[in-house]
Amino acid sequence: MGIAEMNASLPIADGGAGQAAASAMPAAMSKATPQKRHAAMVRVTHWLTTVAFLALLLTGGEIVLSHPRFYWGETGNVNMRPWLNLHLPSSRDTVPTGYGYVLPDQNGWSRYLHFQAAWLAVATGLLYVLWGIFHGHFRRNVFPNAADLSPGQLGDSLVRRLRFERPGKEEAWSYNTLQRLTYVVVIFVLFPLMIWTGLAMSFGFTAVFPLAVRLLGGQQTARSLHFLVTILLVLFLFVHVLMIVLAGFRSRMRAMITGRADSPAE
């Protein structure tokens, strides 16, 4: 038997068989170790942010009850006309609300917990942003492609969402255009603005960085903007949960807890 014939009889010399074996190995490995839909960092920061945000909502609501009125400018008090009066009972007897009673004052613990939850949210958000930049998470999974921003693509995605169409299994592995745009606004606009306006209400912070509140137009303007951004984030949370229920609550929750998601082929 010649050398060429000996080589031809070996599997490594058979290009087709070698390619078939090589393609079969990743398939077998992918079944043994399924790909994660969400990275561990995404899942950890997601749930830390959820806990922090719910704590901020609870304590922020209690803080608002101490003076449920909102003003523009630097100062605001009961002798000034607010741009928004929530008409809620207050925890301060100095605030005329029209109610014949005053709520228990829970301002002490609520402010303390509010600050702690805020720092948790800031630290978690900073960790997520740095990780997302250095690992390409935003480029791959968050920022929309130029082709997806065409009027036709945007219109189609919006119509499907307004019709409450159930997403296909392939969408469990990729965000649609509206999701990507929404996450960009929430991550890079609303959350930074929430942090900025929150710091601008702190006398200790503005004593060191007075420009932070000056650019916003005053501490009462910062408080009003803080409240409005909160409303937008609560609206985002409501729609976010609604879309999760529509897409399949169990599968989406499993993907964000364990990282596993249904394969498009299943």
C-alpha positions as CSV (number, residue, x, y, z in Angstrom):
1,M,0.0,0.0,0.0
2,G,1.4,3.4,-1.0
3,I,1.7,6.4,1.3
4,A,-1.1,8.2,-0.6
5,E,-3.4,5.2,-0.2
6,M,-2.5,4.9,3.5
7,N,-3.3,8.6,4.1
8,A,-6.6,8.3,2.2
9,S,-7.6,5.4,4.5
10,L,-7.3,7.6,7.6
11,P,-10.3,9.7,8.8
12,I,-8.2,12.9,9.0
13,A,-7.5,12.8,5.3
14,D,-11.3,12.7,4.5
15,G,-12.2,16.4,4.3
16,G,-15.9,15.8,4.3
17,A,-15.9,13.4,7.2
18,G,-13.6,15.7,9.1
19,Q,-15.9,18.7,8.6
20,A,-18.9,16.6,9.5
21,A,-17.3,15.5,12.7
22,A,-16.2,19.0,13.5
23,S,-19.7,20.4,12.9
24,A,-21.2,17.7,15.0
25,M,-19.0,18.4,18.0
26,P,-20.2,22.0,18.6
27,A,-23.8,20.8,18.2
28,A,-23.3,18.2,20.8
29,M,-21.5,20.6,23.1
30,S,-24.3,23.2,22.7
31,K,-26.8,20.6,23.8
32,A,-24.8,19.6,26.8
33,T,-24.0,23.3,27.7
34,P,-26.9,25.5,26.5
35,Q,-26.0,29.1,25.7
36,K,-27.1,31.6,28.2
37,R,-29.6,34.3,27.1
38,H,-28.5,36.8,29.7
39,A,-25.0,37.0,31.2
40,A,-24.6,36.6,34.9
41,M,-23.6,40.3,35.3
42,V,-26.8,41.3,33.5
43,R,-29.0,39.1,35.7
44,V,-27.3,40.2,39.0
45,T,-27.5,43.9,38.2
46,H,-31.0,43.6,37.0
47,W,-32.3,42.2,40.3
48,L,-30.2,44.5,42.4
49,T,-31.6,47.5,40.4
50,T,-35.1,46.1,40.9
51,V,-34.7,45.9,44.7
52,A,-33.2,49.3,44.8
53,F,-35.9,50.9,42.6
54,L,-38.8,49.4,44.6
55,A,-37.2,50.6,47.8
56,L,-36.8,54.1,46.3
57,L,-40.4,54.1,45.2
58,L,-41.6,53.1,48.7
59,T,-39.5,55.6,50.6
60,G,-39.9,58.3,47.9
61,G,-43.6,58.2,48.3
62,E,-43.3,58.7,52.0
63,I,-41.0,61.6,51.5
64,V,-43.5,63.2,49.1
65,L,-46.2,63.0,51.7
66,S,-44.3,65.4,53.9
67,H,-45.0,68.1,51.3
68,P,-47.2,66.8,48.4
69,R,-46.7,70.0,46.3
70,F,-44.3,70.8,43.6
71,Y,-42.8,74.1,42.5
72,W,-40.4,75.6,39.9
73,G,-37.3,77.6,40.8
74,E,-35.1,77.7,43.9
75,T,-37.7,77.9,46.7
76,G,-41.2,76.6,47.4
77,N,-43.5,76.7,50.4
78,V,-47.1,76.8,51.5
79,N,-47.4,80.5,50.7
80,M,-46.5,80.0,47.0
81,R,-48.7,78.6,44.3
82,P,-47.5,75.1,43.2
83,W,-47.6,73.9,39.6
84,L,-48.8,70.6,40.9
85,N,-50.8,69.8,44.0
86,L,-51.4,66.1,44.6
87,H,-54.2,66.7,47.0
88,L,-53.0,64.0,49.4
89,P,-53.0,64.1,53.2
90,S,-49.6,65.2,54.5
91,S,-47.4,63.9,57.4
92,R,-46.7,67.6,58.4
93,D,-49.4,69.7,60.1
94,T,-47.8,72.8,58.6
95,V,-49.0,71.8,55.1
96,P,-52.6,72.8,54.5
97,T,-54.2,69.9,52.6
98,G,-57.9,70.2,53.3
99,Y,-57.9,67.0,55.3
100,G,-58.9,66.9,58.9
101,Y,-56.0,64.7,60.0
102,V,-52.3,64.4,59.7
103,L,-50.5,61.2,58.7
104,P,-47.9,59.6,60.9
105,D,-44.5,61.2,60.2
106,Q,-42.3,58.5,58.8
107,N,-39.8,60.9,57.2
108,G,-36.8,59.8,59.3
109,W,-36.4,56.1,58.3
110,S,-37.8,56.8,54.8
111,R,-35.1,59.3,54.0
112,Y,-32.3,57.1,55.5
113,L,-33.5,54.1,53.5
114,H,-34.0,56.3,50.4
115,F,-30.3,57.4,50.5
116,Q,-29.1,53.8,51.0
117,A,-31.2,52.4,48.2
118,A,-30.0,55.3,45.9
119,W,-26.4,54.5,46.5
120,L,-27.1,50.8,45.8
121,A,-28.8,51.8,42.5
122,V,-25.9,54.1,41.6
123,A,-23.2,51.5,42.3
124,T,-25.1,48.8,40.5
125,G,-25.7,51.1,37.5
126,L,-22.1,52.1,37.3
127,L,-21.0,48.5,37.4
128,Y,-23.4,47.5,34.7
129,V,-22.4,50.4,32.4
130,L,-18.7,49.8,32.8
131,W,-19.2,46.0,32.2
132,G,-21.5,46.7,29.2
133,I,-18.9,49.0,27.6
134,F,-15.9,46.8,28.0
135,H,-17.7,43.6,27.1
136,G,-19.6,44.9,24.1
137,H,-23.0,44.3,25.7
138,F,-24.4,47.6,24.6
139,R,-23.1,47.2,21.1
140,R,-24.5,43.7,20.7
141,N,-27.7,43.7,22.7
142,V,-28.9,47.3,23.4
143,F,-27.9,49.8,20.7
144,P,-30.2,49.4,17.6
145,N,-28.8,48.8,14.2
146,A,-29.1,51.5,11.6
147,A,-31.3,49.4,9.5
148,D,-33.7,48.9,12.4
149,L,-34.2,52.6,12.7
150,S,-35.9,53.0,9.3
151,P,-39.5,54.3,9.5
152,G,-40.8,51.0,8.1
153,Q,-39.1,48.9,10.8
154,L,-40.1,51.3,13.6
155,G,-43.7,51.4,12.4
156,D,-43.9,47.6,12.1
157,S,-42.5,47.1,15.6
158,L,-44.8,49.7,17.1
159,V,-47.9,48.2,15.4
160,R,-47.0,44.7,16.7
161,R,-46.6,46.0,20.2
162,L,-49.9,48.0,20.1
163,R,-51.7,44.9,18.9
164,F,-50.3,43.0,21.8
165,E,-49.0,40.3,19.5
166,R,-47.2,37.5,21.3
167,P,-43.5,37.5,20.4
168,G,-42.0,34.4,18.7
169,K,-39.4,32.2,20.4
170,E,-36.7,33.8,18.3
171,E,-37.4,37.1,20.1
172,A,-36.4,35.5,23.4
173,W,-32.8,35.7,22.2
174,S,-32.8,39.3,20.9
175,Y,-34.5,42.6,21.8
176,N,-36.7,44.2,19.2
177,T,-36.2,47.7,18.0
178,L,-38.6,49.4,20.4
179,Q,-37.0,47.5,23.3
180,R,-33.6,48.6,22.3
181,L,-34.6,52.3,22.0
182,T,-36.5,52.2,25.3
183,Y,-33.5,50.7,27.1
184,V,-31.2,53.3,25.6
185,V,-33.4,56.1,26.9
186,V,-33.9,54.5,30.4
187,I,-30.2,53.6,30.8
188,F,-28.5,56.7,29.4
189,V,-31.1,59.4,29.9
190,L,-33.7,58.7,32.6
191,F,-31.4,57.0,35.2
192,P,-28.6,59.6,34.9
193,L,-31.2,62.4,35.1
194,M,-32.7,60.8,38.2
195,I,-29.3,60.6,39.9
196,W,-28.5,64.2,38.9
197,T,-31.8,65.7,40.2
198,G,-31.5,63.6,43.4
199,L,-28.0,64.9,44.1
200,A,-29.2,68.5,43.3
201,M,-31.7,68.3,46.2
202,S,-28.9,67.6,48.6
203,F,-27.6,70.7,50.4
204,G,-24.3,69.0,51.2
205,F,-23.7,68.1,47.5
206,T,-24.7,71.5,46.1
207,A,-22.5,73.2,48.6
208,V,-19.5,71.6,46.9
209,F,-21.0,71.5,43.4
210,P,-23.4,74.5,43.2
211,L,-23.4,74.3,39.4
212,A,-25.3,71.0,39.6
213,V,-28.4,72.6,40.9
214,R,-27.9,75.9,39.1
215,L,-28.0,74.2,35.7
216,L,-31.4,72.7,36.5
217,G,-32.8,76.1,37.6
218,G,-33.0,75.6,41.4
219,Q,-33.7,72.9,44.0
220,Q,-37.5,73.0,43.6
221,T,-37.0,72.5,39.8
222,A,-34.8,69.6,40.6
223,R,-37.4,68.1,42.9
224,S,-40.1,68.5,40.2
225,L,-37.9,66.9,37.6
226,H,-37.1,64.1,40.0
227,F,-40.8,63.4,40.4
228,L,-41.5,63.6,36.7
229,V,-38.7,61.2,35.8
230,T,-40.0,58.8,38.5
231,I,-43.4,58.8,36.8
232,L,-41.7,57.9,33.5
233,L,-39.7,55.1,35.1
234,V,-42.9,53.7,36.8
235,L,-44.6,53.8,33.4
236,F,-41.6,51.9,31.9
237,L,-41.8,49.3,34.7
238,F,-45.6,48.8,34.2
239,V,-45.1,48.3,30.4
240,H,-42.0,46.1,31.0
241,V,-43.9,43.8,33.2
242,L,-46.9,43.7,30.9
243,M,-44.7,42.7,28.0
244,I,-43.1,40.0,30.1
245,V,-46.5,38.5,30.9
246,L,-47.5,38.8,27.2
247,A,-44.3,37.1,26.0
248,G,-44.5,34.3,28.6
249,F,-43.9,35.1,32.2
250,R,-42.3,31.8,33.2
251,S,-39.9,31.6,30.3
252,R,-38.8,35.3,30.6
253,M,-38.4,35.0,34.4
254,R,-36.4,31.8,34.0
255,A,-34.1,33.6,31.5
256,M,-33.5,36.4,33.9
257,I,-32.9,34.2,36.9
258,T,-31.0,31.2,35.4
259,G,-30.0,32.6,32.0
260,R,-31.7,29.8,30.1
261,A,-34.2,30.6,27.4
262,D,-36.2,28.5,24.9
263,S,-34.3,27.8,21.7
264,P,-35.9,29.2,18.5
265,A,-36.0,25.7,17.1
266,E,-37.9,24.3,20.0
